[in-house]
């Protein structure tokens, strides 16, 4: 079993937090915290890897970052899973989410090309 270090746990959360801020035109973590309906200390703790967002907050974060919930939830829960077996489940959820999104995009592209 491999326990991920704090920096590695924080890294995936930081990527999502930064993307949400950029996509929503926010300039501070305080604005992001308000949009996520949490206190600024919570966002600060996530950045440092001291804690991670709840599933409900992951849903809001996914919406703000314009990403599939399964990708955000799966990635964050994988990083914080206590056992490798549990991490594998979360990783599979995130991976399948990305694969499904790619398949839908390819299908839409094919449909558009067939119409023209």
C-alpha positions as CSV (number, residue, x, y, z in Angstrom):
1,X,0.0,0.0,0.0
2,X,1.3,3.4,-1.0
3,X,0.2,6.5,1.0
4,X,0.4,9.6,-1.1
5,X,2.4,12.5,0.3
6,X,0.5,15.7,1.2
7,X,2.0,17.6,-1.8
8,X,0.8,14.9,-4.2
9,X,-2.7,14.9,-2.7
10,X,-2.9,18.7,-2.9
11,X,-1.6,18.8,-6.5
12,X,-4.8,17.3,-8.1
13,X,-7.1,19.5,-6.0
14,X,-5.0,22.6,-6.9
15,X,-5.4,21.8,-10.6
16,X,-9.1,21.7,-10.2
17,X,-9.2,24.8,-8.0
18,X,-7.1,26.8,-10.4
19,X,-9.1,25.7,-13.4
20,X,-12.4,26.7,-11.7
21,X,-11.0,30.1,-10.8
22,X,-9.8,30.7,-14.4
23,X,-12.9,29.4,-16.1
24,X,-15.1,31.6,-13.8
25,X,-12.9,34.7,-14.1
26,X,-12.1,34.8,-10.4
27,X,-8.9,36.4,-9.2
28,X,-8.8,35.1,-5.6
29,X,-9.4,32.0,-3.5
30,X,-11.7,34.1,-1.4
31,X,-14.0,34.4,-4.5
32,X,-13.7,30.7,-5.2
33,X,-14.5,29.9,-1.6
34,X,-17.7,32.0,-1.8
35,X,-18.7,30.3,-5.0
36,X,-18.1,26.9,-3.4
37,X,-20.0,28.0,-0.3
38,X,-17.1,27.2,2.0
39,X,-14.8,29.4,4.1
40,X,-11.5,30.6,2.8
41,X,-9.6,28.4,5.4
42,X,-11.1,25.3,3.7
43,X,-9.7,26.3,0.3
44,X,-6.4,27.0,1.9
45,X,-6.3,23.6,3.6
46,X,-7.1,21.9,0.2
47,X,-4.3,23.8,-1.4
48,X,-1.9,22.5,1.2
49,X,-3.3,18.9,1.1
50,X,-4.4,19.1,4.8
51,X,-7.9,18.1,3.8
52,X,-10.0,17.6,0.7
53,X,-13.4,18.8,-0.6
54,X,-16.5,16.8,0.3
55,X,-18.4,15.1,-2.4
56,X,-21.0,17.9,-2.5
57,X,-18.2,20.5,-2.8
58,X,-16.6,18.3,-5.6
59,X,-19.9,18.6,-7.4
60,X,-19.8,22.4,-7.2
61,X,-16.1,22.4,-8.1
62,X,-16.8,20.3,-11.2
63,X,-19.5,22.7,-12.3
64,X,-17.2,25.7,-11.8
65,X,-14.3,24.0,-13.6
66,X,-16.7,22.8,-16.3
67,X,-15.5,19.2,-15.9
68,X,-17.4,15.9,-15.4
69,X,-18.2,15.2,-11.8
70,X,-16.8,11.7,-12.1
71,X,-13.4,13.1,-13.1
72,X,-13.2,15.5,-10.2
73,X,-14.6,13.2,-7.6
74,X,-12.7,10.2,-8.8
75,X,-9.4,12.0,-9.0
76,X,-9.7,13.7,-5.6
77,X,-10.9,10.5,-3.8
78,X,-8.2,8.4,-5.5
79,X,-5.5,10.8,-4.1
80,X,-7.0,10.5,-0.6
81,X,-7.9,6.8,-0.6
82,X,-6.5,4.9,2.4
83,X,-5.8,1.7,0.5
84,X,-4.6,1.0,-3.1
85,X,-7.7,-1.2,-3.7
86,X,-10.0,1.8,-3.0
87,X,-7.8,4.1,-5.0
88,X,-8.1,1.8,-8.0
89,X,-11.9,2.1,-7.9
90,X,-11.8,5.9,-7.9
91,X,-9.1,5.9,-10.6
92,X,-11.4,3.7,-12.8
93,X,-14.3,6.0,-12.2
94,X,-12.2,9.0,-13.3
95,X,-10.7,7.2,-16.3
96,X,-14.1,5.9,-17.5
97,X,-15.4,9.5,-17.3
98,X,-12.7,10.8,-19.5
99,X,-13.1,7.9,-22.0
100,X,-16.9,8.4,-22.1
101,X,-16.5,12.2,-22.7
102,X,-14.0,11.5,-25.5
103,X,-16.4,8.9,-27.1
104,X,-19.3,11.4,-27.0
105,X,-17.2,14.1,-28.5
106,X,-16.1,11.7,-31.3
107,X,-19.7,10.7,-31.9
108,X,-20.8,14.3,-32.2
109,X,-18.0,15.1,-34.6
110,X,-18.9,12.1,-36.8
111,X,-22.5,13.1,-36.8
112,X,-21.6,16.7,-37.8
113,X,-19.4,15.4,-40.6
114,X,-22.1,13.1,-41.9
115,X,-24.6,16.0,-42.0
116,X,-22.3,18.0,-44.2
